[in-house]
Amino acid sequence: MTFNGSVFERKAPVMKSKSAPKPQLSPELRKRRYAVIGAGVAGLCAAKYLIEAGFDDVTIFEIGTQIGGIWCYENDNGMSSAYQTLHINSAKNITHFHDFPFRPDVQLFPSHKDMHEYLVSYAEHFDLVRRIRFESRVVALEPTDRYTSKQPEWKLRTQAGETFTFDHVIVASGHLSVPLDDPKLKAEFGGDYLHTHYYRQPKPFVGKRVCIVGAGNSACDIASDICMTADRTVLVARSGVQIAPKLIFGRPFTDFTILFDREWFPDRLRRWIINFFIRLFHGRMTDLGFKPLSHRAHALSNAVLVQHIAYRRINVKQGIKRVDDRTIEFVDGTREEFDTLIGGTGYRYEIPFLSQDIVPTADNKIELYKRIVPPDWRGLYMVGFLNTTTSLPNAFEHQMRWLIPLETGQAVLPSPDEMRQDIAAKHAFIAKHYYASARHTIEEPHMIYLPELRKSRRELMKRAARVRS
């Protein structure tokens, strides 16, 4: 098996783990069988933490032949949305795993190639590659006994017809692989249509009139990518946006915002300060043609979008009124013809190998306690099913630090009813503070979520201590 990457030679020190103190696992626990589904960022993180905790029997299932998930350009698993010019939105100093920094010579905002090589190197460094079953698409995962009051085993079946039984399973297959199209726009537009998931490079759009619907990171990256050579580029943002600069005073914007990333720092004041500096550097979003923000929104990060809008290479519209073949009428009453419509309309959160009675995903809401645990199914965990404003490796490590004490017996979960109440409260928070969109259903502001996980872990460990006494 070969990979598009190589082992990194590192000069930066490897930091010690921030995980809970390791207990001495019993022989029975050490023999527990684990499946991890997915060999992307979340899956590699999950497997590494399990092995580090002392669990020896860990198998990773990967659809394709490559490590890296969405960061592997043209990944043969068919699930990557990476395009040629893709770079991560956060600087490298906050985007690596805590004990495995990037090479010193990697650029400030790593490209998809840098990220892929980093993940391959991570897997090799922590001896994860030998545990991966490549070309093993999981098509079914179900408990061996749906009605047992005890911990069920889990039966896993692959597309090749292989069947395996595991004690516990971590699903880390991601939520950015099933495009969510606007069916009305797709059906009514008479030109070429594609979702941002399938965009790769600007060449096919040279000299074309292109309308991009959506204002997430991918949609704005793609608009910035094609506007230099397209005949006309229109970006339709149906809700207000917040565009954070990449750099501030010559340093990554995150170097500045991290000064206010403290648990004790008031959230409202933090958001006010960040909004102030966004306005200082980019002005008012309404002056660029966007709607005013009526709710919180997932901030997007783009180094050139504002300049392209100022130069009128990208034209902002606030919504579509109707589509008639290739003619699009916007809510401001203007009408234009387009050759291509690109949908940046998000993703449908589906886990095709799990039935809805195990992990419901109706209305794009994934019913998980702390974004990790299905309340009614012990031994099943989900890692990576969230959107957050910090680096994903950091968020996934927090999830695994929360999860590992449950597996070692150091922590005990609340009752299913208590977990469902917590899930309902989280949905209510999102509904109150964020505008309705497919993306925001799993939104987690990191300075709320990460301290929440740390606090929850302490409480669950205290609960376990009370049970033992």
Secondary structure, DSSP 4 states (H G I P E B T S, - for coil): ---S--PPP--SPPPPP-SPPPP---HHHHT-EEEEE--SHHHHHHHHHHHHTT--EEEEE-SSS-SSGGGSTT-TTS-----TT-B-SS-HHHHSBTTBPPPTTS-SS-BHHHHHHHHHHHHHHTT-GGGEESS--EEEEEES-TT-SSPPPEEEEETTS-EEEESEEEE---S-SSB---HHHHHHB-SEEEEGGG---SGGGTT-EEEEE--SHHHHHHHHHHTTTSSEEEEE-SS---EE-SEETTEEHHHHHGGG--TTS-HHHHHHHHHHHHHHHH--GGGGTPPPPSSB---EE-SSHHHHHHTTSEEEES-EEEEEBTEEEETTS-EEE-SEEEE---B----TTS-TTTS--GGG----BTTTB-TT-TTEEE-S--EESS-HHHHHHHHHHHHHHHHHTS-----HHHHHHHHHHHHHHHHHHB---TGGGGEE-HHHHHHHHHHHHHHHHHHHHHHH-
